[in-house]
Amino acid sequence: MDVIIVAGGRGKRMGGVDKAAVTVNGERLIDHLLDEVSVLDALQQVVVVSGRNLEVRPGVKVTAEDPPFSGPVAGILAGMEELREAAAERTAVLAVDAPESATLIPELNEALDESGADVAVIREEGGHLQPLCAVWHTESLWLALNELGDAANKPAKALVGAAGSVTELAGTGEERDYDTLEELAALGEYELPEQ
């Protein structure tokens, strides 16, 4: 399995900061998520999509959507293109501002096995679909991207909508994304990167 971490947002609700570089309890959000990803079974490649100057650990690829800040689907497409040469059978899609979300990947993989669907995606406790916490058959993800056409400024839900078949898994809270400083405070003591 390959993993794409979408980290190219503007972070508007946090004052325009790079969310990946925000530290909570002394650890950057990107590092926390990469820690969770690193223990996954059958992990092949990991790519972080960010148009900012983001440093990551050795072995993790970094790419950017073109143009920068053109939305999550454009970011997923950039990640897929980076992974294309040695792509795995499955691709997980995660968001950097959901640092616990990787813990749900084993359950999403199992749901994909059992359902035979193109994608397994989390539906949050509040009822919202969380398309940036999903596992796809890689071939199906390419088909959905092609179905959508121009990826710029399209929401991730549109990508799931372009899938042939979708299976949903109830969220546990670990899929939660943190969009504001108030929400970050619930995670712990945070520090914003210098701009």
C-alpha positions in Angstrom: 0.0 0.0 0.0 1.1 3.6 -0.7 0.0 6.6 1.3 -0.7 10.1 0.1 -0.7 12.8 2.8 -2.4 15.9 1.7 -0.7 18.9 3.3 -1.1 21.7 0.7 -3.8 23.8 2.2 -3.6 27.5 3.1 -4.5 27.0 6.7 -6.8 30.0 6.6 -8.6 29.2 9.8 -5.3 29.0 11.6 -4.1 32.4 10.3 -2.5 31.1 7.1 0.1 28.9 8.7 1.5 25.6 7.3 -0.5 23.1 9.3 2.1 20.4 8.7 4.6 22.4 10.7 2.4 23.2 13.6 3.7 21.5 16.7 1.4 19.9 19.3 3.0 18.7 22.6 6.4 19.3 21.0 5.8 17.3 17.8 4.9 18.6 14.3 1.6 17.3 13.0 3.3 15.9 9.9 5.8 13.9 12.1 3.0 12.6 14.3 1.1 11.3 11.3 4.2 9.9 9.7 4.9 8.0 12.9 1.4 6.4 12.7 1.9 5.6 9.0 5.3 4.0 9.5 3.9 1.1 11.5 1.3 0.1 8.9 1.5 -3.4 7.3 2.7 -3.7 3.7 3.6 -0.1 3.5 5.4 0.7 0.2 5.7 4.4 -0.5 4.7 7.6 1.3 4.3 11.0 -0.4 3.5 14.3 1.3 1.9 16.9 -1.0 2.8 20.4 0.0 3.7 23.5 -1.9 5.6 24.9 1.1 9.2 24.2 1.9 8.5 21.2 4.2 11.2 19.0 5.5 10.3 15.3 6.1 12.2 12.2 7.2 14.4 10.2 4.8 12.5 7.9 2.5 9.3 10.0 2.4 8.7 11.7 -0.9 7.5 15.3 -1.2 5.7 16.8 -4.2 3.4 19.8 -4.8 0.1 20.3 -6.6 0.2 22.6 -9.6 -0.8 25.3 -9.2 -0.1 25.5 -5.4 -3.2 25.7 -3.1 -5.4 24.3 -5.9 -7.3 22.0 -3.5 -7.2 18.4 -2.3 -8.1 16.6 -5.5 -5.2 18.4 -7.2 -3.0 17.3 -4.3 -4.1 13.7 -4.6 -3.4 13.8 -8.3 0.1 15.2 -7.7 0.7 12.4 -5.1 -0.5 9.7 -7.5 1.8 11.0 -10.3 4.7 10.9 -7.8 4.0 7.3 -6.9 3.1 6.1 -10.4 6.4 4.3 -11.4 6.2 1.8 -8.6 2.6 2.1 -7.5 1.1 -0.4 -5.0 -2.3 -2.1 -5.4 -3.9 0.2 -2.9 -3.5 3.9 -2.0 -4.5 5.4 1.3 -5.4 9.1 1.3 -4.9 11.1 4.6 -4.9 14.8 5.7 -2.1 16.3 7.7 -4.5 18.0 10.0 -6.0 14.6 11.1 -3.0 13.3 13.0 -4.6 10.1 14.3 -6.3 9.1 11.1 -3.7 6.5 10.0 -4.9 4.2 12.9 -8.1 3.6 10.8 -6.3 2.3 7.7 -6.3 -1.4 8.8 -10.1 -1.2 9.3 -10.5 0.6 5.9 -8.4 -2.1 4.2 -10.5 -4.8 5.8 -13.7 -3.1 4.7 -12.3 -2.9 1.1 -11.5 -6.6 1.2 -15.0 -7.5 2.4 -17.0 -5.2 0.1 -15.1 -5.4 -3.2 -15.8 -1.7 -3.5 -13.5 0.8 -5.3 -12.9 2.8 -2.1 -13.5 2.5 1.6 -14.1 5.8 3.4 -14.8 7.0 6.9 -18.2 8.6 7.8 -17.7 10.7 10.9 -19.9 10.4 14.0 -21.6 13.6 13.0 -22.6 12.1 9.7 -20.1 13.8 7.4 -18.1 11.8 4.9 -14.4 12.1 5.5 -12.9 11.6 2.0 -9.4 12.4 3.3 -9.5 9.3 5.4 -9.9 6.6 2.8 -8.2 3.6 1.1 -8.6 3.1 -2.6 -7.8 0.4 -5.1 -5.1 2.4 -7.0 -6.6 1.6 -10.4 -10.0 2.8 -9.1 -8.5 6.1 -7.9 -6.9 6.7 -11.3 -10.3 6.0 -12.9 -12.0 8.5 -10.5 -9.4 11.2 -11.2 -9.9 10.7 -14.9 -13.7 10.8 -14.5 -13.4 14.2 -12.8 -11.2 15.8 -15.4 -9.5 19.0 -14.3 -8.5 18.5 -10.7 -8.1 22.1 -9.7 -10.3 23.5 -6.9 -12.4 20.3 -6.7 -13.5 19.0 -3.3 -12.3 15.6 -2.2 -16.0 14.5 -1.9 -16.3 14.9 -5.7 -13.5 12.3 -6.1 -15.4 9.8 -3.9 -18.5 10.7 -5.9 -16.7 9.7 -9.1 -15.9 6.2 -7.7 -17.8 3.3 -9.2 -18.6 1.9 -5.8 -18.0 3.1 -2.2 -18.1 1.3 1.1 -18.4 3.4 4.3 -17.0 2.7 7.7 -18.2 4.5 10.9 -15.7 6.9 12.4 -14.2 6.5 15.8 -13.1 10.1 16.4 -9.6 9.3 15.2 -10.5 10.7 11.8 -11.1 14.1 13.3 -9.3 17.0 11.5 -8.2 20.1 13.4 -8.9 23.3 11.4 -8.8 26.0 14.0 -6.5 27.1 16.9 -9.4 26.3 19.4 -9.6 22.8 18.0 -5.9 22.4 18.2 -6.0 23.3 21.9 -8.0 20.1 22.5 -5.1 18.1 21.2 -2.6 19.7 23.6 -0.1 22.5 23.9 0.4 23.9 20.4 3.0 26.2 18.8 2.7 27.8 15.4 5.6 27.9 12.9 7.2 31.1 12.0 5.8 32.6 8.8 
